[in-house]
């Protein structure tokens, strides 16, 4: 209902703006309505217990966000909303590597533009030395938190879907530093998710290639603690990223068994929990071959 109500609000605002010939004041209303729409849609999706419904329905909303970007190409709120939706859909629902790369490419592009528009030094991040990049992060403040989170998420899924690309992997420390900075300037709403992302970043490579599995373990455990175990995806990523990386079969099976025994119907986590249980079933079924 919240998502439907937001869609009606957005449609009404759009009609009003056409009437007013897109005055600057109404452009601000569109931006806020689009941002609210994306937030409410995200909440509705997270409480959906049928992943196939989301898989089938979400592309229409991706196109809607594309249209909003077309109308307001320099609005950081709209760009960040589009980055977040494309990143989430590409990482979770893309059913083939090439499609995942296309979707996460778009997420990363939207995320970077949102960051550049709202924080001018970010425009030069791709060409900066790592030291200068780290220095620039100190100027980020709370007003940049939402955009930084969207860009951090889009960077993570981009790197993960391009893990065979050395240039993409070289951006891992940058993504990690941005997420750590977000923890300092954010309001705590996405703190648990950020720790899951940090765990993934730390375990995406084996130790011989620069991976830091113990740092990843600490991040996964912190995410589980922050949600009181309600977010089952943290345990699945812990098993997939850390336990499999280090061939710790006992920990792997313990985590996944806990996921399957849990009640997935936790407000704000229903979709991810249902999918986590599906992943846990598959990981356990393949464990004998893997280990």
N, C-alpha and C positions, 0 to 999 in steps of 0.2 A: 504494500500500500504506500509506503514512503516513496519508493521509486516511482510509482505511478503518479503520486501527487507532485513529485518534483518535475516529472515530464510535463504535466499540465501547467505547472508554474513556468517552466522554460518556454513552452509553446505560447502562453499568454504574453510573456515578456517579449518574445520574438515578434508577435503581432503588434505589440505596442511600439516596438522599436521601428518597425516598418512605417508605422503611422507617423512617427516623429523623425523619419529620415535619418535614423542612426545618429542621433545627437551624442555628444561625448558622455553625457550623464547616463543615457540608456545603455551605452556600451559597457559602462561599469555594472549596470544591473544584469546584463547578459553574462558578464564574467562571473558575478556572484551566483547567478542562477545555475550556470554551467558547473561551477565548482560544487554547489550544493547538490545538484543532480548527480554528479559523479560520486559524491560522498554517500548519498542515499542508495544509489545503485550498488555501490560496493558493499554496503551493509546488507542489502537484500540478497546479493549473491552469496555472501559469507554465511547466511542463514538458510541457504537452499540445500536440501538434502539429496537432490538428484543431479549429479554432475553432468549428465547428458543434457538436461535442460539448459544449463549454463553454457555447455559446449555449443549447443545449437543456437541459443539466443543471443549470446554476447556479441557475435560479429556485427549485428545490426547496430549495437551501441558503439562499437568501434567506428563504424562509418559515421554515426551521428557526431561523435567527437571529432572525426576528421573534418566534418562540415563546419563545426564550430571553430576549428583551427583555421580553416580557409577564410572564415569571416573575420577572425581576430588573430592573425598570425603572430602577433607580438605580445599576446596576453599570457603572462607566466602561469596564471591559475589554470587556464584552459590547456596550455601545453603540458603542464605537470599532470593534470588529470588524464590526458591522452597518453602520456608516457607510462603512467601507472597501470592503466587498463591494458595497453598493448604489452607491457612487460609481463603482467600476470597471466594474460591469456596465452602469450607466446611460450612462456615457461611451462605452463601447466597443460594446455589443451592442444598445442600444435602436434600433429600426429606424424610428422616426418621432419628430419633434420633441416632440410632446405626451407620448409615453411617456417620452422622455428627461427631460423636465421633471418628470414625476411621480416617477420613480425618484431623480433627483438632489435633489428636494425632500425625500424621505425620508432620503436620505444626509445632507443638510445638517442636518435636524432631529435625527437620531441623533448626528451629530458635535457639534452645539452642546450637546446635553444632556450628552454625555460630558465636554465641556470644562467646563460649568457645575458638574457634580457633583464633578469632581476639582479645580477651581480656581475658588473662589467669585467672584473679581472678574469672571470671564468671563460670569457671568450678566447683568452690566450692560453688556457690550460693545456690544450693538445701540444703546443710548441714549447711550453715551459720546462725548465729543468725540474726534477723532483723536489729539490730543495726550495725553489721559488714557489712551486705549487703548494708545498706544506706551509710556507710563510703566508701565502694568500688566504689559506683557510682560516687563519686567526681573525680575519676581518669579517667572517660570516657571523651573523647574529640571529636572534630568534625570528626575525622577520623573514629570514631566508630558509627557515627550517623545513617547511613543507616542500619547497622546490628542491632543496638538497636531498631530502628523503626520496623524492621521485627520481631524481637523477642517479642517486646511489643505487636504487633498485634496478633502474633500467641499465645501468652499467654492469651490475652483477649478472643479470640474465643475458646481456650481450656477451660478456666474457665467457659465461658458461656455454652458450650456444656456439661460440667460436673458439672452443678450447684447443682446437688444432692449429690455431693461428698464433704465432709467437708474439706478434704485435699486440694482439688482444690480451694475451696472458701478461704482457709487460705492464698492463694497466691495473693489475691486481692490487699492488700497494696503494695506488691512487684511490681506487674504490674503497679499500679498507680505511684509509685515512679520512675520507669524506664521511663514511658511516660513523667512525669514532667521533668526528667533530659534531655530527648530528646528535649523538648522545649527549653532548655538552650543551647544545643550544635548543634541542627539542623539548617538548612539554611532557615527554614520557609515554605518550599514547602508543607509539610504535616501538618502544624500547625492546620488548621481547622479540619482535620480528627482526629487528636489527641484529640482535645477538644470534639468531638463526642464520642470518646472512653472513655474519662474521665467521660463524662456524663453517659455513660452506666455503667461504673464501680461503680459510686456513687449511681446508682439507681437499681442495680441488686438485692439488698436486701432491705427489708422494714426497716424503722428506728429502730424497736425493735430488729433487728438482725444485726445492725451496718451500715445500709444504711445511706447515707447522701444526701437526695433528694435536699436540697437547693444548695449544692455544685454542684450537677448534673444539676440543672436548670441553674446555672451560666455558666457551661461549654457548655451546649447546646446553650444558648443565644450567647455566644462568638463565637461558630462555625458558627452560622447563620450570625452574624455580619461580620466575616472574609470573608465569601463568598458572601456577599451582598444578601443573600437569594437564591443564585443559586443552592446550594446543598439542594434539597428537603428532602433528607434522614435525615438531621439534625432535621427537624421539625417532621418527623415521629417518630424518636427515642425519641424526646422530649415528644411527645404525649404518646408513648408507655411506656417509662421508667418513666417519671415524672408524667404526668397528670393521668395516670391510677393507678400508685402507690398510689397517694394521693386522688384519686377519684375526680379529678377536671374536671367535665364534660364540663363545658363551655370552658376552655382552650383547652381541648382535641379536641373538635369539631371545635374550631376556627383554630387551627393549621392545622388540616387535611383538612378543607375546603380551606384554603390558598394553600395547596399542590395541591389539585385537580384543582384549578383555575389557577395555574401557567403554564407557557410554559416550558416543560421539555427539550427542545432542547438547552441546554447550553453546550458549548464545555467543555469536560472533565467530564461532569456530566450526559450525556444523559442516559446511562444505569441505573445508580443509581436513576435518577429522574423518569424514566419510572416505575421502580420497586417500588419506593416510592409511586407513584400514585396508583399502584395496592394494596400496603399495606394499603394506606389511605382509599381506597374504602372498603376493608375488615374490617378495624378497625371501620369505621363509621357504617358499616352494623351490627356489633356486639355490638355497644355501648349500646343500650337499655338493652341487656342482662347483659352486664358487670356492668353498673352503676345502 
